[in-house]
Amino acid sequence: MTAAIRTDDLFLGAFALARGGELVGVEVQRTNGRRVAVFRIAGPGVEDAEREYFRGTTSVDLQHLKVQVRRLKERAFEALRAEERPCR
């Protein structure tokens, strides 16, 4: 089974993607009355990337991280807009 993380943190998600993870899903959850996009990222090493992110013991190519943040923002807004649309 492939390791996976779930997060609503854009920068953690982008870091995991920059470390070779793959975005496998985006879902919308309600937290304290607010809609929040939650990313599911899978791949070898994503759990290690999460630990490194929170420890602050790593570095990353800033341009690559920026591209991944932009990608996650776009997917988050798509998911939030889709969730707003009435079902037909």
C-alpha positions as CSV (number, residue, x, y, z in Angstrom):
1,M,0.0,0.0,0.0
2,T,1.3,3.4,-1.0
3,A,1.8,5.9,1.8
4,A,-0.5,9.0,1.8
5,I,-1.1,12.2,3.7
6,R,-4.2,14.3,3.9
7,T,-3.8,18.0,4.6
8,D,-5.5,21.4,4.1
9,D,-2.1,23.1,4.4
10,L,-1.1,24.4,1.0
11,F,2.6,24.6,1.8
12,L,2.8,21.1,3.3
13,G,0.9,19.8,0.3
14,A,3.2,21.6,-2.1
15,F,6.3,20.4,-0.2
16,A,5.1,16.8,-0.4
17,L,4.5,17.2,-4.2
18,A,7.9,18.8,-4.6
19,R,9.3,15.7,-2.9
20,G,7.8,13.4,-5.5
21,G,4.2,12.9,-4.1
22,E,1.2,12.7,-6.4
23,L,-2.0,14.6,-5.9
24,V,-4.7,11.8,-5.8
25,G,-7.7,13.7,-4.6
26,V,-9.2,16.9,-3.4
27,E,-12.3,17.0,-1.2
28,V,-14.3,19.8,0.5
29,Q,-14.9,19.6,4.2
30,R,-16.7,21.9,6.5
31,T,-14.7,23.1,9.5
32,N,-16.3,25.5,12.0
33,G,-18.8,26.6,9.3
34,R,-16.2,27.2,6.7
35,R,-15.5,25.1,3.6
36,V,-12.0,23.8,3.4
37,A,-10.2,21.9,0.6
38,V,-8.4,18.9,1.8
39,F,-5.7,17.4,-0.4
40,R,-4.8,13.7,-0.5
41,I,-1.2,13.2,-1.6
42,A,0.3,9.7,-2.1
43,G,3.7,8.3,-2.9
44,P,6.8,6.9,-1.4
45,G,8.4,9.2,1.1
46,V,5.4,11.6,1.6
47,E,5.2,10.7,5.3
48,D,8.9,11.5,5.6
49,A,8.3,14.8,3.8
50,E,5.6,15.6,6.3
51,R,7.9,14.9,9.3
52,E,10.7,17.0,7.7
53,Y,8.2,19.8,7.0
54,F,7.1,20.1,10.6
55,R,10.7,19.7,12.0
56,G,11.9,22.4,9.7
57,T,15.0,20.4,8.9
58,T,14.9,20.5,5.1
59,S,15.2,22.8,2.1
60,V,13.4,22.9,-1.2
61,D,13.7,24.5,-4.7
62,L,11.6,27.6,-4.1
63,Q,10.5,27.9,-7.7
64,H,9.3,24.2,-7.7
65,L,7.5,24.8,-4.4
66,K,5.8,27.9,-5.9
67,V,4.6,26.0,-8.9
68,Q,3.1,23.3,-6.6
69,V,1.4,25.9,-4.4
70,R,-0.2,27.4,-7.5
71,R,-1.3,24.0,-8.7
72,L,-3.0,23.2,-5.3
73,K,-4.7,26.6,-5.1
74,E,-6.2,26.0,-8.6
75,R,-7.4,22.5,-7.6
76,A,-8.8,23.8,-4.3
77,F,-10.8,26.5,-6.0
78,E,-12.1,24.1,-8.6
79,A,-13.3,21.7,-5.8
80,L,-14.9,24.5,-3.9
81,R,-16.7,25.9,-7.0
82,A,-17.9,22.4,-7.9
83,E,-19.2,21.8,-4.4
84,E,-21.2,25.1,-4.7
85,R,-23.0,24.0,-7.9
86,P,-26.5,22.6,-7.4
87,C,-26.9,18.9,-8.4
88,R,-29.0,18.4,-11.5
